[in-house]
Amino acid sequence: MANLTVRNVPHEVHRALRVRAAHSGRSVEAEVRAILQDSVMPENRVKLGSLLAEIGKQIQLTDEEMKYFERDHTPHTHIKLDCSSSSRR
C-alpha cells in the first residue's frame, strides 16, 4: 500500500474529520481512507469491462467476434526508473 501525506489541513476540517471518525467508530486515518475510497471508487461506478460486455450483448456479437475483446491476463511488468542523484536537477 502507498502512503499519503496531506499538509496544511485547516483546523476546522481536521476537527470535522475527528468528529466524523468518532461517529463511525474509526480513527481519523481510517476515516480519511474511507472517504478517499468512497469518492474515487463508489459502489455504483460503471466498470469498463461490464459496460463493454453489455454493449456486446446488445449488439449481439458472436463468440468469434467477442474473442477480440478478451482481457489479457499476462502479469504486468514494472518500469525501472533511474532515480540516482546524478539524474536529478
PDB file of N, CA, C and O in Angstrom:
ATOM      1  N   MET A   1       0.837  -1.191   0.000  1.00  0.00           N
ATOM      2  CA  MET A   1       0.000   0.000   0.000  1.00  0.00           C
ATOM      3  C   MET A   1       0.873   1.243   0.000  1.00  0.00           C
ATOM      4  O   MET A   1       2.003   1.235   0.490  1.00  0.00           O
ATOM      5  N   ALA A   2       0.334   2.288  -0.549  1.00  0.00           N
ATOM      6  CA  ALA A   2       1.065   3.555  -0.626  1.00  0.00           C
ATOM      7  C   ALA A   2       0.763   4.417   0.592  1.00  0.00           C
ATOM      8  O   ALA A   2      -0.257   4.244   1.260  1.00  0.00           O
ATOM      9  N   ASN A   3       1.661   5.338   0.864  1.00  0.00           N
ATOM     10  CA  ASN A   3       1.459   6.317   1.930  1.00  0.00           C
ATOM     11  C   ASN A   3       1.138   7.659   1.303  1.00  0.00           C
ATOM     12  O   ASN A   3       1.580   7.962   0.194  1.00  0.00           O
ATOM     13  N   LEU A   4       0.371   8.453   2.016  1.00  0.00           N
ATOM     14  CA  LEU A   4      -0.032   9.760   1.522  1.00  0.00           C
ATOM     15  C   LEU A   4       0.052  10.746   2.673  1.00  0.00           C
ATOM     16  O   LEU A   4      -0.464  10.486   3.761  1.00  0.00           O
ATOM     17  N   THR A   5       0.691  11.859   2.437  1.00  0.00           N
ATOM     18  CA  THR A   5       0.780  12.915   3.439  1.00  0.00           C
ATOM     19  C   THR A   5      -0.003  14.113   2.934  1.00  0.00           C
ATOM     20  O   THR A   5       0.185  14.552   1.799  1.00  0.00           O
ATOM     21  N   VAL A   6      -0.869  14.634   3.766  1.00  0.00           N
ATOM     22  CA  VAL A   6      -1.655  15.824   3.405  1.00  0.00           C
ATOM     23  C   VAL A   6      -1.271  16.929   4.371  1.00  0.00           C
ATOM     24  O   VAL A   6      -1.469  16.812   5.580  1.00  0.00           O
ATOM     25  N   ARG A   7      -0.726  17.988   3.832  1.00  0.00           N
ATOM     26  CA  ARG A   7      -0.282  19.112   4.664  1.00  0.00           C
ATOM     27  C   ARG A   7      -1.295  20.251   4.600  1.00  0.00           C
ATOM     28  O   ARG A   7      -2.119  20.335   3.690  1.00  0.00           O
ATOM     29  N   ASN A   8      -1.201  21.106   5.586  1.00  0.00           N
ATOM     30  CA  ASN A   8      -1.979  22.350   5.644  1.00  0.00           C
ATOM     31  C   ASN A   8      -3.481  22.113   5.638  1.00  0.00           C
ATOM     32  O   ASN A   8      -4.227  22.831   4.974  1.00  0.00           O
ATOM     33  N   VAL A   9      -3.920  21.105   6.379  1.00  0.00           N
ATOM     34  CA  VAL A   9      -5.359  20.861   6.533  1.00  0.00           C
ATOM     35  C   VAL A   9      -5.893  21.895   7.519  1.00  0.00           C
ATOM     36  O   VAL A   9      -5.385  21.998   8.635  1.00  0.00           O
ATOM     37  N   PRO A  10      -6.902  22.657   7.129  1.00  0.00           N
ATOM     38  CA  PRO A  10      -7.460  23.657   8.046  1.00  0.00           C
ATOM     39  C   PRO A  10      -7.964  23.001   9.342  1.00  0.00           C
ATOM     40  O   PRO A  10      -8.454  21.872   9.327  1.00  0.00           O
ATOM     41  N   HIS A  11      -7.837  23.721  10.449  1.00  0.00           N
ATOM     42  CA  HIS A  11      -8.253  23.189  11.753  1.00  0.00           C
ATOM     43  C   HIS A  11      -9.716  22.752  11.743  1.00  0.00           C
ATOM     44  O   HIS A  11     -10.065  21.735  12.343  1.00  0.00           O
ATOM     45  N   GLU A  12     -10.570  23.516  11.064  1.00  0.00           N
ATOM     46  CA  GLU A  12     -11.990  23.175  11.024  1.00  0.00           C
ATOM     47  C   GLU A  12     -12.212  21.836  10.321  1.00  0.00           C
ATOM     48  O   GLU A  12     -13.051  21.038  10.739  1.00  0.00           O
ATOM     49  N   VAL A  13     -11.456  21.598   9.256  1.00  0.00           N
ATOM     50  CA  VAL A  13     -11.583  20.344   8.510  1.00  0.00           C
ATOM     51  C   VAL A  13     -11.091  19.187   9.368  1.00  0.00           C
ATOM     52  O   VAL A  13     -11.735  18.140   9.416  1.00  0.00           O
ATOM     53  N   HIS A  14      -9.964  19.359  10.041  1.00  0.00           N
ATOM     54  CA  HIS A  14      -9.436  18.298  10.905  1.00  0.00           C
ATOM     55  C   HIS A  14     -10.404  17.999  12.044  1.00  0.00           C
ATOM     56  O   HIS A  14     -10.619  16.838  12.393  1.00  0.00           O
ATOM     57  N   ARG A  15     -10.978  19.031  12.614  1.00  0.00           N
ATOM     58  CA  ARG A  15     -11.952  18.841  13.693  1.00  0.00           C
ATOM     59  C   ARG A  15     -13.165  18.063  13.179  1.00  0.00           C
ATOM     60  O   ARG A  15     -13.646  17.146  13.844  1.00  0.00           O
ATOM     61  N   ALA A  16     -13.660  18.433  11.990  1.00  0.00           N
ATOM     62  CA  ALA A  16     -14.806  17.737  11.407  1.00  0.00           C
ATOM     63  C   ALA A  16     -14.467  16.282  11.104  1.00  0.00           C
ATOM     64  O   ALA A  16     -15.310  15.402  11.277  1.00  0.00           O
ATOM     65  N   LEU A  17     -13.244  16.019  10.654  1.00  0.00           N
ATOM     66  CA  LEU A  17     -12.813  14.637  10.420  1.00  0.00           C
ATOM     67  C   LEU A  17     -12.787  13.832  11.714  1.00  0.00           C
ATOM     68  O   LEU A  17     -13.202  12.673  11.741  1.00  0.00           O
ATOM     69  N   ARG A  18     -12.297  14.453  12.787  1.00  0.00           N
ATOM     70  CA  ARG A  18     -12.271  13.757  14.087  1.00  0.00           C
ATOM     71  C   ARG A  18     -13.678  13.403  14.539  1.00  0.00           C
ATOM     72  O   ARG A  18     -13.919  12.297  15.023  1.00  0.00           O
ATOM     73  N   VAL A  19     -14.604  14.336  14.382  1.00  0.00           N
ATOM     74  CA  VAL A  19     -15.993  14.093  14.777  1.00  0.00           C
ATOM     75  C   VAL A  19     -16.608  12.995  13.913  1.00  0.00           C
ATOM     76  O   VAL A  19     -17.256  12.081  14.423  1.00  0.00           O
ATOM     77  N   ARG A  20     -16.399  13.092  12.612  1.00  0.00           N
ATOM     78  CA  ARG A  20     -16.938  12.082  11.689  1.00  0.00           C
ATOM     79  C   ARG A  20     -16.351  10.703  11.988  1.00  0.00           C
ATOM     80  O   ARG A  20     -17.069   9.703  11.976  1.00  0.00           O
ATOM     81  N   ALA A  21     -15.052  10.653  12.256  1.00  0.00           N
ATOM     82  CA  ALA A  21     -14.401   9.383  12.581  1.00  0.00           C
ATOM     83  C   ALA A  21     -14.971   8.800  13.869  1.00  0.00           C
ATOM     84  O   ALA A  21     -15.212   7.596  13.954  1.00  0.00           O
ATOM     85  N   ALA A  22     -15.183   9.637  14.855  1.00  0.00           N
ATOM     86  CA  ALA A  22     -15.743   9.158  16.119  1.00  0.00           C
ATOM     87  C   ALA A  22     -17.140   8.589  15.923  1.00  0.00           C
ATOM     88  O   ALA A  22     -17.479   7.560  16.508  1.00  0.00           O
ATOM     89  N   HIS A  23     -17.946   9.242  15.113  1.00  0.00           N
ATOM     90  CA  HIS A  23     -19.295   8.749  14.830  1.00  0.00           C
ATOM     91  C   HIS A  23     -19.261   7.419  14.077  1.00  0.00           C
ATOM     92  O   HIS A  23     -20.168   6.599  14.221  1.00  0.00           O
ATOM     93  N   SER A  24     -18.218   7.204  13.274  1.00  0.00           N
ATOM     94  CA  SER A  24     -18.088   5.963  12.518  1.00  0.00           C
ATOM     95  C   SER A  24     -17.350   4.883  13.296  1.00  0.00           C
ATOM     96  O   SER A  24     -17.275   3.736  12.855  1.00  0.00           O
ATOM     97  N   GLY A  25     -16.804   5.249  14.455  1.00  0.00           N
ATOM     98  CA  GLY A  25     -16.044   4.290  15.251  1.00  0.00           C
ATOM     99  C   GLY A  25     -14.691   3.966  14.645  1.00  0.00           C
ATOM    100  O   GLY A  25     -14.179   2.857  14.802  1.00  0.00           O
ATOM    101  N   ARG A  26     -14.108   4.947  13.945  1.00  0.00           N
ATOM    102  CA  ARG A  26     -12.819   4.739  13.301  1.00  0.00           C
ATOM    103  C   ARG A  26     -11.831   5.810  13.749  1.00  0.00           C
ATOM    104  O   ARG A  26     -12.209   6.825  14.334  1.00  0.00           O
ATOM    105  N   SER A  27     -10.569   5.559  13.463  1.00  0.00           N
ATOM    106  CA  SER A  27      -9.549   6.583  13.670  1.00  0.00           C
ATOM    107  C   SER A  27      -9.690   7.623  12.552  1.00  0.00           C
ATOM    108  O   SER A  27     -10.343   7.378  11.539  1.00  0.00           O
ATOM    109  N   VAL A  28      -9.070   8.774  12.757  1.00  0.00           N
ATOM    110  CA  VAL A  28      -9.102   9.809  11.714  1.00  0.00           C
ATOM    111  C   VAL A  28      -8.456   9.269  10.438  1.00  0.00           C
ATOM    112  O   VAL A  28      -8.954   9.511   9.338  1.00  0.00           O
ATOM    113  N   GLU A  29      -7.358   8.542  10.582  1.00  0.00           N
ATOM    114  CA  GLU A  29      -6.674   7.986   9.417  1.00  0.00           C
ATOM    115  C   GLU A  29      -7.573   7.005   8.664  1.00  0.00           C
ATOM    116  O   GLU A  29      -7.642   7.046   7.436  1.00  0.00           O
ATOM    117  N   ALA A  30      -8.259   6.126   9.392  1.00  0.00           N
ATOM    118  CA  ALA A  30      -9.174   5.169   8.756  1.00  0.00           C
ATOM    119  C   ALA A  30     -10.346   5.894   8.100  1.00  0.00           C
ATOM    120  O   ALA A  30     -10.823   5.482   7.043  1.00  0.00           O
ATOM    121  N   GLU A  31     -10.802   6.960   8.722  1.00  0.00           N
ATOM    122  CA  GLU A  31     -11.912   7.739   8.157  1.00  0.00           C
ATOM    123  C   GLU A  31     -11.492   8.403   6.842  1.00  0.00           C
ATOM    124  O   GLU A  31     -12.256   8.409   5.877  1.00  0.00           O
ATOM    125  N   VAL A  32     -10.289   8.957   6.806  1.00  0.00           N
ATOM    126  CA  VAL A  32      -9.795   9.589   5.577  1.00  0.00           C
ATOM    127  C   VAL A  32      -9.659   8.541   4.478  1.00  0.00           C
ATOM    128  O   VAL A  32     -10.006   8.807   3.327  1.00  0.00           O
ATOM    129  N   ARG A  33      -9.153   7.340   4.817  1.00  0.00           N
ATOM    130  CA  ARG A  33      -9.064   6.275   3.812  1.00  0.00           C
ATOM    131  C   ARG A  33     -10.437   5.934   3.265  1.00  0.00           C
ATOM    132  O   ARG A  33     -10.597   5.763   2.057  1.00  0.00           O
ATOM    133  N   ALA A  34     -11.436   5.831   4.143  1.00  0.00           N
ATOM    134  CA  ALA A  34     -12.798   5.502   3.709  1.00  0.00           C
ATOM    135  C   ALA A  34     -13.364   6.600   2.811  1.00  0.00           C
ATOM    136  O   ALA A  34     -14.008   6.306   1.804  1.00  0.00           O
ATOM    137  N   ILE A  35     -13.130   7.852   3.167  1.00  0.00           N
ATOM    138  CA  ILE A  35     -13.617   8.974   2.363  1.00  0.00           C
ATOM    139  C   ILE A  35     -12.972   8.951   0.978  1.00  0.00           C
ATOM    140  O   ILE A  35     -13.655   9.121  -0.031  1.00  0.00           O
ATOM    141  N   LEU A  36     -11.665   8.742   0.933  1.00  0.00           N
ATOM    142  CA  LEU A  36     -10.965   8.696  -0.349  1.00  0.00           C
ATOM    143  C   LEU A  36     -11.468   7.537  -1.207  1.00  0.00           C
ATOM    144  O   LEU A  36     -11.732   7.711  -2.396  1.00  0.00           O
ATOM    145  N   GLN A  37     -11.598   6.363  -0.607  1.00  0.00           N
ATOM    146  CA  GLN A  37     -12.061   5.208  -1.373  1.00  0.00           C
ATOM    147  C   GLN A  37     -13.475   5.417  -1.891  1.00  0.00           C
ATOM    148  O   GLN A  37     -13.753   5.125  -3.054  1.00  0.00           O
ATOM    149  N   ASP A  38     -14.369   5.916  -1.052  1.00  0.00           N
ATOM    150  CA  ASP A  38     -15.750   6.152  -1.480  1.00  0.00           C
ATOM    151  C   ASP A  38     -15.841   7.200  -2.585  1.00  0.00           C
ATOM    152  O   ASP A  38     -16.716   7.126  -3.448  1.00  0.00           O
ATOM    153  N   SER A  39     -14.933   8.174  -2.554  1.00  0.00           N
ATOM    154  CA  SER A  39     -15.022   9.235  -3.552  1.00  0.00           C
ATOM    155  C   SER A  39     -14.457   8.819  -4.902  1.00  0.00           C
ATOM    156  O   SER A  39     -14.949   9.275  -5.934  1.00  0.00           O
ATOM    157  N   VAL A  40     -13.439   7.965  -4.923  1.00  0.00           N
ATOM    158  CA  VAL A  40     -12.850   7.585  -6.209  1.00  0.00           C
ATOM    159  C   VAL A  40     -13.317   6.224  -6.705  1.00  0.00           C
ATOM    160  O   VAL A  40     -13.135   5.897  -7.878  1.00  0.00           O
ATOM    161  N   MET A  41     -13.920   5.425  -5.820  1.00  0.00           N
ATOM    162  CA  MET A  41     -14.398   4.098  -6.212  1.00  0.00           C
ATOM    163  C   MET A  41     -15.798   3.845  -5.650  1.00  0.00           C
ATOM    164  O   MET A  41     -15.987   2.909  -4.874  1.00  0.00           O
ATOM    165  N   PRO A  42     -16.788   4.672  -6.033  1.00  0.00           N
ATOM    166  CA  PRO A  42     -18.136   4.479  -5.496  1.00  0.00           C
ATOM    167  C   PRO A  42     -18.704   3.124  -5.925  1.00  0.00           C
ATOM    168  O   PRO A  42     -18.363   2.606  -6.988  1.00  0.00           O
ATOM    169  N   GLU A  43     -19.569   2.561  -5.091  1.00  0.00           N
ATOM    170  CA  GLU A  43     -20.154   1.249  -5.369  1.00  0.00           C
ATOM    171  C   GLU A  43     -20.914   1.217  -6.687  1.00  0.00           C
ATOM    172  O   GLU A  43     -20.927   0.191  -7.367  1.00  0.00           O
ATOM    173  N   ASN A  44     -21.538   2.311  -7.050  1.00  0.00           N
ATOM    174  CA  ASN A  44     -22.367   2.331  -8.261  1.00  0.00           C
ATOM    175  C   ASN A  44     -21.599   2.777  -9.505  1.00  0.00           C
ATOM    176  O   ASN A  44     -22.208   3.120 -10.519  1.00  0.00           O
ATOM    177  N   ARG A  45     -20.253   2.774  -9.433  1.00  0.00           N
ATOM    178  CA  ARG A  45     -19.468   3.203 -10.590  1.00  0.00           C
ATOM    179  C   ARG A  45     -19.619   2.199 -11.736  1.00  0.00           C
ATOM    180  O   ARG A  45     -19.839   1.009 -11.513  1.00  0.00           O
ATOM    181  N   VAL A  46     -19.500   2.689 -12.925  1.00  0.00           N
ATOM    182  CA  VAL A  46     -19.570   1.842 -14.104  1.00  0.00           C
ATOM    183  C   VAL A  46     -18.191   1.235 -14.324  1.00  0.00           C
ATOM    184  O   VAL A  46     -17.195   1.953 -14.414  1.00  0.00           O
ATOM    185  N   LYS A  47     -18.142  -0.065 -14.409  1.00  0.00           N
ATOM    186  CA  LYS A  47     -16.881  -0.754 -14.659  1.00  0.00           C
ATOM    187  C   LYS A  47     -16.778  -1.003 -16.156  1.00  0.00           C
ATOM    188  O   LYS A  47     -17.710  -1.514 -16.776  1.00  0.00           O
ATOM    189  N   LEU A  48     -15.651  -0.641 -16.723  1.00  0.00           N
ATOM    190  CA  LEU A  48     -15.460  -0.676 -18.168  1.00  0.00           C
ATOM    191  C   LEU A  48     -15.719  -2.060 -18.753  1.00  0.00           C
ATOM    192  O   LEU A  48     -16.402  -2.177 -19.771  1.00  0.00           O
ATOM    193  N   GLY A  49     -15.190  -3.104 -18.133  1.00  0.00           N
ATOM    194  CA  GLY A  49     -15.390  -4.459 -18.647  1.00  0.00           C
ATOM    195  C   GLY A  49     -16.854  -4.852 -18.688  1.00  0.00           C
ATOM    196  O   GLY A  49     -17.320  -5.430 -19.670  1.00  0.00           O
ATOM    197  N   SER A  50     -17.578  -4.542 -17.628  1.00  0.00           N
ATOM    198  CA  SER A  50     -19.007  -4.849 -17.573  1.00  0.00           C
ATOM    199  C   SER A  50     -19.772  -4.060 -18.626  1.00  0.00           C
ATOM    200  O   SER A  50     -20.692  -4.583 -19.255  1.00  0.00           O
ATOM    201  N   LEU A  51     -19.394  -2.813 -18.815  1.00  0.00           N
ATOM    202  CA  LEU A  51     -20.051  -1.970 -19.809  1.00  0.00           C
ATOM    203  C   LEU A  51     -19.822  -2.522 -21.219  1.00  0.00           C
ATOM    204  O   LEU A  51     -20.757  -2.596 -22.016  1.00  0.00           O
ATOM    205  N   LEU A  52     -18.584  -2.905 -21.523  1.00  0.00           N
ATOM    206  CA  LEU A  52     -18.288  -3.450 -22.845  1.00  0.00           C
ATOM    207  C   LEU A  52     -19.003  -4.776 -23.074  1.00  0.00           C
ATOM    208  O   LEU A  52     -19.493  -5.026 -24.175  1.00  0.00           O
ATOM    209  N   ALA A  53     -19.073  -5.628 -22.056  1.00  0.00           N
ATOM    210  CA  ALA A  53     -19.780  -6.903 -22.194  1.00  0.00           C
ATOM    211  C   ALA A  53     -21.261  -6.663 -22.469  1.00  0.00           C
ATOM    212  O   ALA A  53     -21.860  -7.357 -23.290  1.00  0.00           O
ATOM    213  N   GLU A  54     -21.851  -5.688 -21.791  1.00  0.00           N
ATOM    214  CA  GLU A  54     -23.261  -5.364 -22.002  1.00  0.00           C
ATOM    215  C   GLU A  54     -23.495  -4.844 -23.419  1.00  0.00           C
ATOM    216  O   GLU A  54     -24.478  -5.211 -24.063  1.00  0.00           O
ATOM    217  N   ILE A  55     -22.603  -4.001 -23.896  1.00  0.00           N
ATOM    218  CA  ILE A  55     -22.727  -3.499 -25.271  1.00  0.00           C
ATOM    219  C   ILE A  55     -22.632  -4.662 -26.252  1.00  0.00           C
ATOM    220  O   ILE A  55     -23.399  -4.734 -27.212  1.00  0.00           O
ATOM    221  N   GLY A  56     -21.691  -5.573 -26.008  1.00  0.00           N
ATOM    222  CA  GLY A  56     -21.546  -6.744 -26.873  1.00  0.00           C
ATOM    223  C   GLY A  56     -22.814  -7.573 -26.931  1.00  0.00           C
ATOM    224  O   GLY A  56     -23.191  -8.060 -27.996  1.00  0.00           O
ATOM    225  N   LYS A  57     -23.478  -7.740 -25.785  1.00  0.00           N
ATOM    226  CA  LYS A  57     -24.745  -8.485 -25.754  1.00  0.00           C
ATOM    227  C   LYS A  57     -25.828  -7.756 -26.541  1.00  0.00           C
ATOM    228  O   LYS A  57     -26.587  -8.363 -27.295  1.00  0.00           O
ATOM    229  N   GLN A  58     -25.880  -6.432 -26.347  1.00  0.00           N
ATOM    230  CA  GLN A  58     -26.919  -5.644 -27.006  1.00  0.00           C
ATOM    231  C   GLN A  58     -26.791  -5.683 -28.525  1.00  0.00           C
ATOM    232  O   GLN A  58     -27.796  -5.722 -29.235  1.00  0.00           O
ATOM    233  N   ILE A  59     -25.559  -5.674 -29.020  1.00  0.00           N
ATOM    234  CA  ILE A  59     -25.391  -5.683 -30.479  1.00  0.00           C
ATOM    235  C   ILE A  59     -25.195  -7.101 -31.001  1.00  0.00           C
ATOM    236  O   ILE A  59     -24.929  -7.310 -32.185  1.00  0.00           O
ATOM    237  N   GLN A  60     -25.331  -8.070 -30.102  1.00  0.00           N
ATOM    238  CA  GLN A  60     -25.324  -9.496 -30.441  1.00  0.00           C
ATOM    239  C   GLN A  60     -24.045  -9.928 -31.162  1.00  0.00           C
ATOM    240  O   GLN A  60     -24.089 -10.528 -32.236  1.00  0.00           O
ATOM    241  N   LEU A  61     -22.904  -9.607 -30.541  1.00  0.00           N
ATOM    242  CA  LEU A  61     -21.631 -10.083 -31.082  1.00  0.00           C
ATOM    243  C   LEU A  61     -21.558 -11.598 -30.949  1.00  0.00           C
ATOM    244  O   LEU A  61     -22.052 -12.166 -29.975  1.00  0.00           O
ATOM    245  N   THR A  62     -20.954 -12.236 -31.910  1.00  0.00           N
ATOM    246  CA  THR A  62     -20.774 -13.687 -31.855  1.00  0.00           C
ATOM    247  C   THR A  62     -19.582 -14.001 -30.949  1.00  0.00           C
ATOM    248  O   THR A  62     -18.800 -13.113 -30.612  1.00  0.00           O
ATOM    249  N   ASP A  63     -19.449 -15.283 -30.555  1.00  0.00           N
ATOM    250  CA  ASP A  63     -18.305 -15.699 -29.760  1.00  0.00           C
ATOM    251  C   ASP A  63     -17.004 -15.421 -30.505  1.00  0.00           C
ATOM    252  O   ASP A  63     -16.008 -15.028 -29.899  1.00  0.00           O
ATOM    253  N   GLU A  64     -17.016 -15.622 -31.810  1.00  0.00           N
ATOM    254  CA  GLU A  64     -15.833 -15.364 -32.635  1.00  0.00           C
ATOM    255  C   GLU A  64     -15.444 -13.885 -32.558  1.00  0.00           C
ATOM    256  O   GLU A  64     -14.261 -13.560 -32.456  1.00  0.00           O
ATOM    257  N   GLU A  65     -16.430 -12.992 -32.608  1.00  0.00           N
ATOM    258  CA  GLU A  65     -16.163 -11.557 -32.528  1.00  0.00           C
ATOM    259  C   GLU A  65     -15.737 -11.151 -31.124  1.00  0.00           C
ATOM    260  O   GLU A  65     -14.901 -10.262 -30.960  1.00  0.00           O
ATOM    261  N   MET A  66     -16.309 -11.796 -30.111  1.00  0.00           N
ATOM    262  CA  MET A  66     -16.013 -11.454 -28.720  1.00  0.00           C
ATOM    263  C   MET A  66     -14.583 -11.796 -28.328  1.00  0.00           C
ATOM    264  O   MET A  66     -14.031 -11.163 -27.427  1.00  0.00           O
ATOM    265  N   LYS A  67     -13.967 -12.780 -28.979  1.00  0.00           N
ATOM    266  CA  LYS A  67     -12.618 -13.179 -28.587  1.00  0.00           C
ATOM    267  C   LYS A  67     -11.611 -12.048 -28.751  1.00  0.00           C
ATOM    268  O   LYS A  67     -10.564 -12.051 -28.103  1.00  0.00           O
ATOM    269  N   TYR A  68     -11.919 -11.082 -29.612  1.00  0.00           N
ATOM    270  CA  TYR A  68     -11.026  -9.954 -29.802  1.00  0.00           C
ATOM    271  C   TYR A  68     -11.072  -8.986 -28.617  1.00  0.00           C
ATOM    272  O   TYR A  68     -10.215  -8.110 -28.498  1.00  0.00           O
ATOM    273  N   PHE A  69     -12.054  -9.138 -27.757  1.00  0.00           N
ATOM    274  CA  PHE A  69     -12.205  -8.261 -26.607  1.00  0.00           C
ATOM    275  C   PHE A  69     -11.795  -8.933 -25.305  1.00  0.00           C
ATOM    276  O   PHE A  69     -11.933  -8.336 -24.237  1.00  0.00           O
ATOM    277  N   GLU A  70     -11.296 -10.157 -25.373  1.00  0.00           N
ATOM    278  CA  GLU A  70     -10.906 -10.867 -24.161  1.00  0.00           C
ATOM    279  C   GLU A  70      -9.747 -10.146 -23.495  1.00  0.00           C
ATOM    280  O   GLU A  70      -8.869  -9.585 -24.151  1.00  0.00           O
ATOM    281  N   ARG A  71      -9.775 -10.180 -22.185  1.00  0.00           N
ATOM    282  CA  ARG A  71      -8.768  -9.497 -21.394  1.00  0.00           C
ATOM    283  C   ARG A  71      -7.469 -10.287 -21.376  1.00  0.00           C
ATOM    284  O   ARG A  71      -7.473 -11.512 -21.256  1.00  0.00           O
ATOM    285  N   ASP A  72      -6.378  -9.582 -21.494  1.00  0.00           N
ATOM    286  CA  ASP A  72      -5.058 -10.186 -21.414  1.00  0.00           C
ATOM    287  C   ASP A  72      -4.678 -10.299 -19.945  1.00  0.00           C
ATOM    288  O   ASP A  72      -4.567  -9.286 -19.255  1.00  0.00           O
ATOM    289  N   HIS A  73      -4.480 -11.514 -19.460  1.00  0.00           N
ATOM    290  CA  HIS A  73      -4.155 -11.732 -18.046  1.00  0.00           C
ATOM    291  C   HIS A  73      -2.660 -11.900 -17.813  1.00  0.00           C
ATOM    292  O   HIS A  73      -2.243 -12.389 -16.763  1.00  0.00           O
ATOM    293  N   THR A  74      -1.858 -11.498 -18.784  1.00  0.00           N
ATOM    294  CA  THR A  74      -0.417 -11.556 -18.620  1.00  0.00           C
ATOM    295  C   THR A  74      -0.013 -10.613 -17.489  1.00  0.00           C
ATOM    296  O   THR A  74      -0.455  -9.465 -17.458  1.00  0.00           O
ATOM    297  N   PRO A  75       0.823 -11.083 -16.560  1.00  0.00           N
ATOM    298  CA  PRO A  75       1.238 -10.192 -15.457  1.00  0.00           C
ATOM    299  C   PRO A  75       1.945  -8.954 -15.991  1.00  0.00           C
ATOM    300  O   PRO A  75       2.701  -9.020 -16.960  1.00  0.00           O
ATOM    301  N   HIS A  76       1.685  -7.839 -15.348  1.00  0.00           N
ATOM    302  CA  HIS A  76       2.301  -6.580 -15.742  1.00  0.00           C
ATOM    303  C   HIS A  76       3.757  -6.557 -15.288  1.00  0.00           C
ATOM    304  O   HIS A  76       4.108  -7.174 -14.283  1.00  0.00           O
ATOM    305  N   THR A  77       4.575  -5.867 -16.007  1.00  0.00           N
ATOM    306  CA  THR A  77       5.957  -5.667 -15.594  1.00  0.00           C
ATOM    307  C   THR A  77       6.119  -4.213 -15.194  1.00  0.00           C
ATOM    308  O   THR A  77       5.485  -3.319 -15.755  1.00  0.00           O
ATOM    309  N   HIS A  78       6.980  -3.998 -14.214  1.00  0.00           N
ATOM    310  CA  HIS A  78       7.212  -2.647 -13.728  1.00  0.00           C
ATOM    311  C   HIS A  78       8.341  -1.995 -14.505  1.00  0.00           C
ATOM    312  O   HIS A  78       9.302  -2.653 -14.904  1.00  0.00           O
ATOM    313  N   ILE A  79       8.212  -0.715 -14.711  1.00  0.00           N
ATOM    314  CA  ILE A  79       9.253   0.054 -15.370  1.00  0.00           C
ATOM    315  C   ILE A  79      10.242   0.483 -14.298  1.00  0.00           C
ATOM    316  O   ILE A  79       9.844   1.002 -13.255  1.00  0.00           O
ATOM    317  N   LYS A  80      11.519   0.273 -14.546  1.00  0.00           N
ATOM    318  CA  LYS A  80      12.541   0.707 -13.601  1.00  0.00           C
ATOM    319  C   LYS A  80      13.066   2.060 -14.054  1.00  0.00           C
ATOM    320  O   LYS A  80      13.562   2.201 -15.172  1.00  0.00           O
ATOM    321  N   LEU A  81      12.955   3.046 -13.187  1.00  0.00           N
ATOM    322  CA  LEU A  81      13.423   4.382 -13.485  1.00  0.00           C
ATOM    323  C   LEU A  81      14.708   4.644 -12.732  1.00  0.00           C
ATOM    324  O   LEU A  81      14.854   4.222 -11.584  1.00  0.00           O
ATOM    325  N   ASP A  82      15.636   5.331 -13.361  1.00  0.00           N
ATOM    326  CA  ASP A  82      16.885   5.687 -12.708  1.00  0.00           C
ATOM    327  C   ASP A  82      16.651   6.953 -11.905  1.00  0.00           C
ATOM    328  O   ASP A  82      16.499   8.036 -12.471  1.00  0.00           O
ATOM    329  N   CYS A  83      16.622   6.819 -10.606  1.00  0.00           N
ATOM    330  CA  CYS A  83      16.360   7.970  -9.734  1.00  0.00           C
ATOM    331  C   CYS A  83      17.614   8.373  -8.974  1.00  0.00           C
ATOM    332  O   CYS A  83      17.530   8.978  -7.905  1.00  0.00           O
ATOM    333  N   SER A  84      18.771   8.042  -9.521  1.00  0.00           N
ATOM    334  CA  SER A  84      20.017   8.394  -8.841  1.00  0.00           C
ATOM    335  C   SER A  84      20.185   9.906  -8.828  1.00  0.00           C
ATOM    336  O   SER A  84      19.605  10.622  -9.645  1.00  0.00           O
ATOM    337  N   SER A  85      20.979  10.366  -7.898  1.00  0.00           N
ATOM    338  CA  SER A  85      21.158  11.812  -7.722  1.00  0.00           C
ATOM    339  C   SER A  85      21.774  12.473  -8.946  1.00  0.00           C
ATOM    340  O   SER A  85      21.569  13.667  -9.160  1.00  0.00           O
ATOM    341  N   SER A  86      22.530  11.725  -9.760  1.00  0.00           N
ATOM    342  CA  SER A  86      23.156  12.335 -10.932  1.00  0.00           C
ATOM    343  C   SER A  86      22.129  12.669 -12.018  1.00  0.00           C
ATOM    344  O   SER A  86      22.400  13.492 -12.893  1.00  0.00           O
ATOM    345  N   SER A  87      20.954  12.036 -11.966  1.00  0.00           N
ATOM    346  CA  SER A  87      19.955  12.320 -12.991  1.00  0.00           C
ATOM    347  C   SER A  87      18.977  13.401 -12.564  1.00  0.00           C
ATOM    348  O   SER A  87      18.123  13.811 -13.350  1.00  0.00           O
ATOM    349  N   ARG A  88      19.093  13.866 -11.321  1.00  0.00           N
ATOM    350  CA  ARG A  88      18.188  14.919 -10.837  1.00  0.00           C
ATOM    351  C   ARG A  88      18.787  16.288 -11.098  1.00  0.00           C
ATOM    352  O   ARG A  88      20.004  16.459 -11.163  1.00  0.00           O
ATOM    353  N   ARG A  89      17.917  17.236 -11.242  1.00  0.00           N
ATOM    354  CA  ARG A  89      18.380  18.620 -11.446  1.00  0.00           C
ATOM    355  C   ARG A  89      18.072  19.434 -10.240  1.00  0.00           C
ATOM    356  O   ARG A  89      18.379  20.626 -10.205  1.00  0.00           O
TER     357      ARG A  89
END
